[in-house]
Amino acid sequence: MGALTAVEKGVFVSSGAGNDGPESSTLSNEAPWILTVAASTMDRSFRVKVKLGNGLEVEGESVYQPEVSNSTTFFPLVDAMMNDKPSSKFCGNGSLHGMNVKNKIVVCETGGGVSRISKGVTVRDAGGYGMILINPVSDGATTDAQAHVLPASHVGYTNGLVIRSYINASTSPSAVFISRGTILGTSPAPAMTSFSSRGPSIESPGILKPDVTGPGMNILAAWPFQAGPEKQTSDARYYFNVIAGTSMSTPHLSGVAALIKSAHPDWSPAMIKSAIMTTSDLQDHAGNPIRDDHQGLPAGFFATGAGHVNPVKAMDPGLVYDIDAADYIRYLCGLRYTSKQVSIIAGRSIDCDSVGRISATELNYPAFMAELSEFNGTVTIKRRVKNVGEVGGVYSVKVDAPKGVNVIVKPKRLQFNAMNEEKSFTVSFNGGSINGVGVVEGQLRWISGKRWLKLLEQASFIAGRLINCDRAGTISGGDLNYPAMMAVFPGSNEAVTFTCKVKNVGEAEAVYPVEVDAPKGVNVNVRPKTLHFQAVNEQKIFTVTLKSRSG
C-alpha cells in the first residue's frame, strides 16, 4: 500500500525478492510498481582453502583469517554427522556432547535452523580447533564469508562431497586452513545465489518477477554490534560485517536508481525501472550465461529477472517503457479485487467500473509472459516505448525466439523524430511447434547502431508456459478428483460413473459408511458402501454411478 502511494507521488521503490530460494514461487514484494531485486555474487572472494591430508585442496570462504591458520600443522578432521544424535551434523547447541572434537577440525552442515556463527560456537565450546561448513545439495556452490569465532571455511556442495569422501576413505583424516585474504577477479561472476527467491510470482502471475539482480553476496556493511571472535571496543573494524541477502542487493539498486534520477530528474519511477531492466546483463564477466549456484546450470529468468544490473548502461538506455500510475489501479481492478479492496490498497475511493480494468499483459511492462498451447492460437501483446536517446534514432528488432514458439513483431523498425516521442509495437506468440511441458525463454532487443558505433540494446523477455496435450494427457471434468460432482444426461436411462479417491486424515483406524440423498429422478449407486482405513494418509477409491430414470 505504501509502495503504491510512493510511486504515485513519483518516488522510486525497490525491495528484496526474498531469501527463500532455490524453490520456485518463493518471492516477496512482487507488485508491478516495485522493483523486485534478486541477489547475485560478484568477483570477490574472502578465500580460505582447505588442504586435506592427501594433498587435495578445496576452496572455501571465511572472514576469520588469522595468521596462525596459515600454519603447515595439520589437525585431525572429524565429521559431526558421525555422532549418534540426528541433529549433530548441523552442530546445534550441545549436539557434539559425547564426541571427541578437542583440537580437531569439525565438519558441520549448513541448515537445521542453526546459524553458521552458532555452529562455530558449538565447535569452539566443545574444544574444537576449527570448522568446515558444508552445503547441502540445495545450496549448491553459494558460500558465505562470515566473521566466525574460530578458524573456519565454508565450502560448496561439490567440495563438501570431496571432503566427506576423503574422511570416509582415510583411517586418520586431517586438514589445515590456508588463508588467501581477499581475492579479486574470481569466476564465474556474477552468479545467482542459491538463497535468492525465485519466480514465478503468485501474487502477480502475469508479471515476470523478479525484475533484476544485483550484488547481494558477501557485502561489507555497517553492523549494529561487534562481530568476530574478539571483543575489542577500541577497534572500529568490529562494527562492520560481511552480509548476504537480497537486503544487500536492494540498496545497490536503490543507489543506481538515485544516480539515474539525478541525471534524469523528470523520469518517472517506471522509466527508471525500465532503464535498469532493459540494459541489464545476462552474461557474466567471461561472456557466459549467468550461472545458477543451485545446480551449476545457466540461470533462468525466474532467478535473474532481466539480468544483472549494469549501472553505466542504465544511465543511457535509448528507449524506455513508461507506465501511467493510474494503470496500476486498473491492473488491480483487473485482478478482480472489489472496488472496496482496491480503495483500501490505494488509500482513496476507487470505483473499478469507472476507472476500468486491464490484464497483466496490458500493463506496459518491460517484460512479456504468455501462456501457450496448441489450442489457444496466437497470443498478441502490445507495448509502447519512449525515445530518451537521440532525435532521429532508428531501432531494428532482433528476436531470439524460445524453442517451439513463433514470434512476430510489428513493425520491425522504429524511427523517432523527437525526444520523448512514443511508438507502439505488437509481439505475437504462437506455440504451434511446442514440444513438452514447461517454461521456455527468449529475448527481444531493439538495436540502434547510431551512437558512436556503440550498440544500444533494449531487451525485453519472453517466458511462455508451453503445454503439449499429447504428452501431458487429457482428462474430463468428471475425471478430476474434485469434492463435488455434476452430470449431464443425454437422455433417459443414461448412466454416468465417477471414480473418486479419498485420503484418511482422521483416526488411524476408521470406518465410514456412505449416505446418499439422491436427486429426484436419479438413481445413485455407490461402491463400496463402506470404507475401512487402517492408517493415517491411507487412500481408498470408490465409484458413484448416476442413472436417470425414464419419465
C-alpha positions as CSV (number, residue, x, y, z in Angstrom):
1,M,0.0,0.0,0.0
2,G,2.7,2.4,1.0
3,A,4.8,1.5,-2.1
4,L,1.9,2.2,-4.5
5,T,1.3,5.6,-2.9
6,A,5.0,6.4,-3.1
7,V,5.2,5.5,-6.8
8,E,2.1,7.6,-7.5
9,K,3.9,10.5,-5.9
10,G,6.9,9.9,-8.2
11,V,9.1,8.0,-5.6
12,F,11.0,5.0,-6.9
13,V,10.6,1.9,-4.7
14,S,12.9,-1.2,-4.7
15,S,12.5,-4.2,-2.4
16,G,14.2,-7.5,-1.9
17,A,12.9,-10.6,-3.7
18,G,13.5,-12.6,-0.5
19,N,15.9,-15.2,0.7
20,D,13.8,-18.4,0.4
21,G,15.3,-19.9,-2.8
22,P,16.1,-22.0,-4.6
23,E,12.4,-23.2,-4.5
24,S,10.0,-21.8,-7.1
25,S,7.4,-19.2,-6.3
26,T,9.0,-18.0,-3.1
27,L,9.1,-14.3,-4.0
28,S,8.3,-11.3,-1.8
29,N,7.5,-7.8,-2.8
30,E,6.1,-8.8,-6.3
31,A,3.8,-5.9,-7.1
32,P,4.5,-4.5,-10.6
33,W,5.1,-1.0,-9.3
34,I,8.0,-2.3,-7.1
35,L,11.5,-3.1,-8.5
36,T,11.9,-6.7,-7.1
37,V,15.6,-7.3,-6.6
38,A,17.3,-10.8,-6.6
39,A,20.8,-11.4,-5.2
40,S,23.9,-12.5,-7.1
41,T,27.6,-12.8,-6.4
42,M,30.5,-10.7,-7.5
43,D,34.1,-11.4,-8.5
44,R,35.5,-11.1,-4.9
45,S,36.2,-13.9,-2.5
46,F,37.4,-14.0,1.1
47,R,39.4,-17.1,0.3
48,V,40.3,-19.8,2.8
49,K,41.4,-23.0,1.3
50,V,41.2,-26.4,3.0
51,K,44.2,-28.6,2.3
52,L,43.4,-32.3,3.1
53,G,45.9,-34.8,4.3
54,N,46.0,-36.5,0.9
55,G,47.2,-33.2,-0.7
56,L,43.9,-32.2,-2.3
57,E,42.9,-28.6,-1.8
58,V,39.3,-27.3,-1.9
59,E,38.3,-23.6,-2.0
60,G,36.1,-22.0,0.7
61,E,35.4,-18.7,2.3
62,S,35.6,-17.0,5.7
63,V,36.3,-13.6,7.1
64,Y,38.1,-15.1,10.0
65,Q,41.7,-15.4,8.7
66,P,44.3,-15.2,11.5
67,E,47.9,-15.7,10.6
68,V,48.0,-18.9,12.6
69,S,45.6,-20.5,10.1
70,N,48.4,-20.4,7.6
71,S,50.3,-22.9,9.7
72,T,51.5,-26.1,8.0
73,T,50.4,-28.1,11.0
74,F,47.6,-30.5,10.1
75,F,44.7,-31.0,12.6
76,P,42.6,-34.2,12.9
77,L,39.5,-34.0,10.8
78,V,36.1,-35.3,12.0
79,D,32.6,-35.2,10.6
80,A,29.9,-34.1,13.1
81,M,27.4,-36.4,11.4
82,M,29.3,-39.4,12.8
83,N,27.9,-38.6,16.2
84,D,24.8,-40.6,17.3
85,K,22.5,-37.7,17.6
86,P,20.4,-37.0,14.4
87,S,21.0,-33.2,14.7
88,S,24.7,-33.5,15.2
89,K,25.6,-32.8,11.6
90,F,24.1,-29.3,12.0
91,C,26.3,-28.6,15.0
92,G,23.5,-27.2,17.1
93,N,24.0,-26.2,20.8
94,G,25.1,-29.3,22.7
95,S,24.9,-31.6,19.7
96,L,28.6,-32.6,20.0
97,H,28.4,-33.9,23.6
98,G,29.9,-37.4,23.7
99,M,32.1,-36.8,20.7
100,N,35.8,-36.1,21.0
101,V,36.5,-33.0,18.9
102,K,39.2,-31.5,21.1
103,N,41.8,-29.7,18.9
104,K,40.2,-31.1,15.8
105,I,38.6,-29.5,12.7
106,V,34.9,-30.4,12.7
107,V,32.8,-30.7,9.6
108,C,29.3,-29.2,10.0
109,E,26.4,-29.0,7.5
110,T,24.6,-25.7,7.0
111,G,20.9,-25.5,7.8
112,G,19.0,-27.3,10.5
113,G,17.7,-24.0,12.0
114,V,21.2,-23.2,13.4
115,S,23.0,-20.1,12.3
116,R,26.5,-20.6,10.8
117,I,28.1,-18.5,13.6
118,S,26.3,-20.5,16.2
119,K,27.7,-23.7,14.7
120,G,31.2,-22.4,15.2
121,V,30.3,-21.5,18.9
122,T,29.2,-25.1,19.4
123,V,32.5,-26.5,17.9
124,R,34.6,-24.0,20.0
125,D,32.7,-24.7,23.2
126,A,33.3,-28.5,22.6
127,G,37.0,-27.9,22.4
128,G,37.4,-28.0,18.6
129,Y,40.1,-26.1,16.8
130,G,38.3,-25.2,13.6
131,M,35.2,-25.8,11.5
132,I,34.4,-26.6,7.9
133,L,30.9,-25.7,6.8
134,I,29.5,-27.9,4.0
135,N,26.4,-27.1,1.9
136,P,23.5,-29.5,1.3
137,V,22.7,-30.1,-2.3
138,S,20.0,-27.3,-2.3
139,D,22.6,-24.6,-1.5
140,G,24.9,-25.7,-4.3
141,A,28.0,-23.5,-4.7
142,T,26.9,-20.4,-2.7
143,T,29.3,-19.8,0.2
144,D,29.2,-17.2,3.0
145,A,32.2,-15.4,4.2
146,Q,31.3,-14.8,7.8
147,A,33.1,-13.5,10.9
148,H,33.4,-16.8,12.6
149,V,34.5,-17.3,16.2
150,L,37.3,-19.7,15.3
151,P,39.2,-20.7,12.1
152,A,36.7,-21.8,9.5
153,S,36.0,-22.3,5.8
154,H,32.6,-22.5,4.1
155,V,32.7,-24.8,1.1
156,G,30.1,-25.6,-1.6
157,Y,28.2,-28.9,-2.0
158,T,30.6,-30.4,-4.5
159,N,33.7,-29.6,-2.5
160,G,31.9,-31.0,0.6
161,L,31.5,-34.3,-1.2
162,V,35.3,-34.3,-1.8
163,I,36.0,-33.7,1.9
164,R,33.5,-36.3,3.1
165,S,34.8,-38.9,0.6
166,Y,38.3,-38.3,2.0
167,I,37.2,-38.7,5.6
168,N,35.3,-41.9,4.8
169,A,38.3,-43.4,2.9
170,S,41.0,-42.4,5.5
171,T,41.9,-44.0,8.8
172,S,43.3,-40.7,10.2
173,P,41.9,-37.8,8.1
174,S,43.5,-34.4,8.7
175,A,43.3,-30.9,7.2
176,V,44.8,-27.4,7.5
177,F,43.4,-24.0,6.6
178,I,45.3,-21.8,4.2
179,S,44.2,-18.2,4.3
180,R,44.5,-16.3,1.0
181,G,42.9,-13.0,2.0
182,T,40.7,-11.1,-0.4
183,I,40.8,-12.4,-3.9
184,L,39.6,-10.2,-6.8
185,G,38.6,-11.3,-10.3
186,T,37.1,-14.6,-9.3
187,S,34.9,-16.5,-11.7
188,P,32.2,-17.3,-12.6
189,A,30.8,-13.9,-11.6
190,P,28.2,-12.8,-11.3
191,A,26.3,-15.9,-10.4
192,M,22.9,-16.4,-8.9
193,T,22.9,-17.2,-5.2
194,S,21.1,-20.3,-4.2
195,F,19.1,-18.5,-1.5
196,S,17.7,-15.8,-3.8
197,S,13.9,-16.3,-4.0
198,R,12.6,-17.4,-7.4
199,G,9.5,-16.8,-9.5
200,P,7.0,-17.2,-11.0
201,S,5.0,-14.7,-9.0
202,I,1.9,-16.0,-7.2
203,E,0.5,-12.5,-6.4
204,S,1.2,-11.1,-9.9
205,P,1.1,-14.3,-12.1
206,G,1.2,-12.3,-15.4
207,I,4.3,-10.3,-14.4
208,L,7.8,-11.7,-14.9
209,K,9.4,-11.4,-11.5
210,P,12.0,-10.8,-10.0
211,D,12.8,-7.8,-12.1
212,V,16.6,-7.7,-11.9
213,T,19.5,-9.0,-9.8
214,G,22.4,-7.2,-8.2
215,P,25.3,-7.8,-5.8
216,G,24.0,-9.4,-2.7
217,M,26.6,-11.9,-1.6
218,N,29.4,-11.2,1.0
219,I,28.8,-7.4,1.1
220,L,30.8,-5.3,3.5
221,A,28.3,-3.4,5.7
222,A,28.0,-1.5,8.9
223,W,26.9,-3.7,11.8
224,P,25.0,-2.6,15.0
225,F,27.2,-4.7,17.4
226,Q,30.6,-6.2,17.4
227,A,31.3,-9.0,15.0
228,G,34.1,-11.6,15.1
229,P,35.8,-13.7,17.7
230,E,37.1,-11.0,20.0
231,K,35.6,-8.0,21.8
232,Q,37.8,-5.0,21.2
233,T,35.7,-1.9,21.7
234,S,38.6,0.3,20.5
235,D,38.8,-1.4,17.1
236,A,36.2,0.1,14.7
237,R,36.5,-2.8,12.4
238,Y,34.4,-4.9,14.7
239,Y,31.4,-2.7,13.9
240,F,31.4,-3.8,10.2
241,N,30.4,-7.2,8.9
242,V,30.1,-9.2,5.7
243,I,26.5,-9.8,4.9
244,A,24.5,-11.8,2.3
245,G,20.9,-11.4,1.2
246,T,18.5,-9.6,-1.1
247,S,18.5,-6.9,1.6
248,M,22.1,-6.3,0.4
249,S,21.4,-6.2,-3.3
250,T,18.4,-3.9,-2.9
251,P,20.4,-0.9,-1.7
252,H,22.7,-1.4,-4.7
253,L,19.7,-1.0,-7.0
254,S,18.3,1.9,-5.0
255,G,21.7,3.7,-5.4
256,V,21.6,3.0,-9.2
257,A,18.1,4.4,-9.3
258,A,19.2,7.5,-7.4
259,L,22.0,8.1,-9.9
260,I,19.6,7.8,-12.8
261,K,17.1,10.2,-11.2
262,S,19.9,12.7,-10.6
263,A,20.8,12.6,-14.3
264,H,17.1,12.5,-15.5
265,P,15.1,14.3,-12.8
266,D,11.9,14.3,-15.0
267,W,11.8,10.5,-15.4
268,S,9.0,8.5,-13.7
269,P,9.7,5.5,-11.5
270,A,8.5,3.2,-14.3
271,M,11.1,4.8,-16.7
272,I,13.9,4.3,-14.2
273,K,12.8,0.7,-13.7
274,S,12.7,0.2,-17.5
275,A,16.2,1.7,-17.9
276,I,17.6,-0.7,-15.2
277,M,15.9,-3.8,-16.6
278,T,16.4,-3.3,-20.3
279,T,20.1,-2.6,-20.0
280,S,21.0,-5.4,-17.6
281,D,23.4,-8.2,-18.5
282,L,22.5,-11.9,-19.0
283,Q,26.2,-12.9,-19.4
284,D,28.9,-13.0,-16.7
285,H,32.2,-11.2,-16.9
286,A,33.6,-14.0,-19.1
287,G,30.7,-13.7,-21.6
288,N,29.0,-16.9,-20.5
289,P,25.3,-17.2,-19.4
290,I,24.9,-16.3,-15.7
291,R,25.2,-19.5,-13.7
292,D,22.8,-20.5,-11.0
293,D,24.8,-21.7,-8.0
294,H,21.9,-24.0,-7.0
295,Q,22.7,-26.6,-9.8
296,G,25.6,-25.1,-11.7
297,L,23.5,-24.6,-14.8
298,P,22.6,-21.3,-16.7
299,A,20.1,-19.4,-14.6
300,G,16.6,-18.7,-15.9
301,F,14.6,-15.5,-15.8
302,F,12.7,-16.6,-12.7
303,A,16.0,-16.4,-10.9
304,T,17.8,-13.5,-12.6
305,G,14.8,-11.4,-13.8
306,A,16.0,-9.2,-16.7
307,G,19.6,-9.8,-15.7
308,H,22.4,-8.4,-13.6
309,V,22.3,-4.6,-13.2
310,N,24.7,-2.6,-15.4
311,P,24.7,0.9,-13.9
312,V,26.7,2.6,-16.8
313,K,24.3,1.3,-19.5
314,A,21.3,2.1,-17.4
315,M,22.1,5.8,-17.5
316,D,21.6,5.9,-21.3
317,P,19.0,3.2,-22.3
318,G,17.9,4.9,-25.5
319,L,14.3,3.7,-25.1
320,V,12.1,3.2,-22.0
321,Y,8.8,1.6,-21.2
322,D,6.7,4.2,-19.2
323,I,3.6,3.3,-17.2
324,D,1.0,5.7,-16.1
325,A,0.5,5.2,-12.3
326,A,-3.3,5.1,-13.0
327,D,-2.7,1.8,-14.9
328,Y,-1.6,0.2,-11.6
329,I,-5.1,0.8,-10.3
330,R,-6.7,-0.6,-13.4
331,Y,-4.4,-3.6,-13.1
332,L,-5.6,-4.2,-9.5
333,C,-9.2,-4.0,-10.7
334,G,-8.3,-6.4,-13.5
335,L,-7.2,-8.9,-10.8
336,R,-10.9,-9.0,-9.7
337,Y,-10.4,-7.2,-6.5
338,T,-13.5,-5.4,-5.4
339,S,-13.7,-1.6,-5.6
340,K,-13.6,-1.6,-1.8
341,Q,-10.4,-3.7,-1.7
342,V,-8.7,-1.6,-4.3
343,S,-9.7,1.5,-2.4
344,I,-8.0,0.2,0.7
345,I,-4.8,-0.5,-1.3
346,A,-4.9,2.9,-3.0
347,G,-5.8,4.8,0.1
348,R,-8.7,6.6,-1.6
349,S,-12.1,5.8,-3.1
350,I,-11.8,3.8,-6.3
351,D,-14.7,2.6,-8.5
352,C,-13.4,-0.1,-10.8
353,D,-16.3,0.2,-13.2
354,S,-15.4,3.9,-13.7
355,V,-11.6,3.6,-13.9
356,G,-11.7,0.4,-16.0
357,R,-9.8,-2.9,-15.8
358,I,-6.7,-4.2,-17.6
359,S,-4.9,-7.5,-17.6
360,A,-1.2,-8.1,-16.7
361,T,-0.3,-8.3,-20.4
362,E,-1.9,-4.9,-21.0
363,L,0.4,-3.2,-18.5
364,N,3.3,-1.6,-20.4
365,Y,5.9,-3.6,-18.5
366,P,9.4,-4.2,-19.9
367,A,8.9,-7.9,-20.0
368,F,6.4,-10.4,-21.5
369,M,4.8,-13.5,-20.3
370,A,2.5,-15.6,-22.4
371,E,0.8,-18.9,-21.7
372,L,0.7,-21.0,-24.8
373,S,-0.7,-24.3,-26.0
374,E,-1.7,-25.9,-29.3
375,F,-5.3,-24.7,-28.7
376,N,-5.1,-21.1,-27.7
377,G,-3.8,-20.0,-31.1
378,T,-1.8,-16.8,-31.2
379,V,-1.3,-14.5,-28.2
380,T,-0.6,-10.9,-29.1
381,I,0.8,-8.3,-26.6
382,K,1.1,-4.6,-27.3
383,R,3.9,-2.4,-25.9
384,R,4.8,1.3,-26.1
385,V,8.4,2.7,-26.0
386,K,9.5,6.3,-25.4
387,N,12.6,7.8,-27.0
388,V,15.0,9.2,-24.4
389,G,18.0,8.8,-26.7
390,E,18.9,10.7,-29.9
391,V,16.5,12.6,-32.1
392,G,16.3,10.7,-35.4
393,G,17.2,7.4,-33.8
394,V,16.3,4.2,-35.7
395,Y,15.9,0.9,-34.0
396,S,15.6,-2.5,-35.6
397,V,14.2,-5.5,-33.8
398,K,16.1,-8.7,-33.1
399,V,14.3,-11.7,-31.6
400,D,15.9,-14.8,-30.0
401,A,12.6,-16.8,-30.0
402,P,12.0,-19.6,-27.5
403,K,12.3,-23.1,-28.9
404,G,9.0,-24.1,-30.4
405,V,7.5,-20.7,-30.4
406,N,6.9,-18.5,-33.5
407,V,7.4,-14.8,-32.6
408,I,6.3,-12.0,-34.9
409,V,7.0,-8.3,-34.1
410,K,5.2,-5.5,-36.0
411,P,6.7,-3.1,-37.0
412,K,10.2,-4.4,-37.2
413,R,11.7,-0.9,-37.3
414,L,11.0,2.2,-35.2
415,Q,12.2,5.7,-36.1
416,F,11.9,8.6,-33.7
417,N,11.9,12.2,-34.8
418,A,11.7,13.8,-31.3
419,M,12.7,13.4,-27.7
420,N,10.1,11.7,-25.6
421,E,8.2,10.6,-28.8
422,E,6.4,7.3,-28.2
423,K,5.9,4.4,-30.6
424,S,3.9,1.3,-30.2
425,F,4.6,-2.3,-31.4
426,T,3.0,-5.7,-31.1
427,V,4.5,-9.0,-30.3
428,S,2.6,-12.1,-31.4
429,F,3.4,-15.6,-30.0
430,N,2.3,-18.9,-31.4
431,G,3.1,-22.2,-29.8
432,G,2.1,-24.4,-32.7
433,S,5.5,-26.2,-32.6
434,I,5.8,-26.7,-28.9
435,N,7.3,-30.0,-27.6
436,G,6.7,-30.9,-24.0
437,V,5.5,-29.0,-20.9
438,G,7.4,-26.3,-19.1
439,V,8.8,-22.8,-19.4
440,V,10.9,-21.6,-22.3
441,E,12.6,-18.2,-22.6
442,G,13.7,-15.8,-25.3
443,Q,14.9,-12.3,-25.8
444,L,13.7,-9.3,-27.8
445,R,16.1,-6.4,-28.5
446,W,15.7,-3.1,-30.2
447,I,19.1,-2.3,-31.6
448,S,20.5,1.0,-32.9
449,G,24.0,1.4,-34.3
450,K,23.9,5.2,-34.5
451,R,25.6,6.0,-31.2
452,W,29.3,6.3,-32.0
453,L,29.3,2.7,-33.2
454,K,28.0,1.6,-29.8
455,L,25.1,-0.8,-30.0
456,L,22.1,0.1,-27.9
457,E,20.2,-2.9,-26.7
458,Q,16.7,-2.7,-25.5
459,A,15.9,-6.1,-24.0
460,S,12.5,-7.5,-23.1
461,F,12.0,-11.0,-22.1
462,I,9.5,-13.7,-23.1
463,A,8.5,-16.5,-20.8
464,G,5.8,-18.9,-22.0
465,R,4.4,-22.0,-20.4
466,L,4.1,-24.5,-23.2
467,I,1.7,-27.4,-22.9
468,N,1.7,-30.4,-25.3
469,C,-1.6,-32.1,-24.6
470,D,-0.5,-35.3,-26.3
471,R,2.3,-35.7,-23.8
472,A,0.6,-34.2,-20.8
473,G,-2.6,-36.2,-21.4
474,T,-6.2,-35.1,-21.1
475,I,-9.0,-35.7,-18.6
476,S,-12.6,-34.6,-18.5
477,G,-14.1,-32.6,-15.7
478,G,-15.5,-35.8,-14.3
479,D,-12.1,-37.4,-14.1
480,L,-10.8,-34.6,-11.8
481,N,-10.7,-35.8,-8.2
482,Y,-13.0,-32.9,-7.1
483,P,-15.1,-32.9,-3.9
484,A,-18.3,-32.4,-5.9
485,M,-20.0,-34.0,-8.9
486,M,-22.1,-32.7,-11.8
487,A,-23.6,-34.9,-14.5
488,V,-25.5,-34.1,-17.7
489,F,-27.7,-36.9,-19.0
490,P,-28.2,-37.1,-22.8
491,G,-31.5,-39.0,-22.3
492,S,-33.5,-41.3,-20.0
493,N,-31.9,-44.4,-18.6
494,E,-28.4,-43.0,-19.3
495,A,-25.7,-43.6,-16.7
496,V,-22.6,-41.6,-15.7
497,T,-19.9,-43.0,-13.4
498,F,-17.4,-41.1,-11.4
499,T,-14.3,-42.6,-9.8
500,C,-13.1,-40.8,-6.7
501,K,-10.2,-41.2,-4.3
502,V,-10.2,-40.0,-0.6
503,K,-7.4,-39.8,1.9
504,N,-7.8,-40.5,5.6
505,V,-6.6,-37.6,7.7
506,G,-8.6,-38.6,10.8
507,E,-8.1,-41.5,13.1
508,A,-5.8,-44.3,12.0
509,E,-8.5,-47.0,12.3
510,A,-11.7,-45.6,10.9
511,V,-14.9,-46.8,9.2
512,Y,-17.0,-44.6,7.0
513,P,-20.4,-45.8,5.7
514,V,-22.0,-43.9,2.8
515,E,-25.2,-41.9,3.0
516,V,-26.9,-40.6,-0.2
517,D,-29.6,-38.1,-0.7
518,A,-30.4,-38.8,-4.3
519,P,-31.7,-36.1,-6.6
520,K,-35.2,-36.5,-7.8
521,G,-35.4,-38.8,-10.8
522,V,-31.9,-40.1,-10.4
523,N,-30.7,-43.5,-9.1
524,V,-27.4,-43.3,-7.2
525,N,-25.2,-46.4,-6.7
526,V,-22.0,-46.1,-4.6
527,R,-19.4,-49.0,-4.5
528,P,-18.2,-49.9,-2.0
529,K,-20.8,-48.6,0.5
530,T,-18.3,-48.7,3.4
531,L,-14.7,-47.5,3.5
532,H,-12.3,-49.1,6.1
533,F,-9.0,-47.3,6.9
534,Q,-6.1,-48.8,8.9
535,A,-3.7,-45.8,8.8
536,V,-3.4,-42.1,8.5
537,N,-2.9,-40.9,4.9
538,E,-4.2,-44.2,3.6
539,Q,-6.2,-43.7,0.4
540,K,-9.3,-45.5,-0.8
541,I,-11.2,-45.5,-4.1
542,F,-14.9,-45.6,-4.6
543,T,-17.3,-45.2,-7.6
544,V,-20.5,-43.3,-7.9
545,T,-22.9,-44.2,-10.7
546,L,-25.7,-41.8,-11.5
547,K,-28.6,-43.1,-13.7
548,S,-31.5,-41.1,-14.9
549,R,-34.9,-42.8,-14.6
550,S,-37.2,-42.9,-17.6
551,G,-40.1,-40.5,-17.5
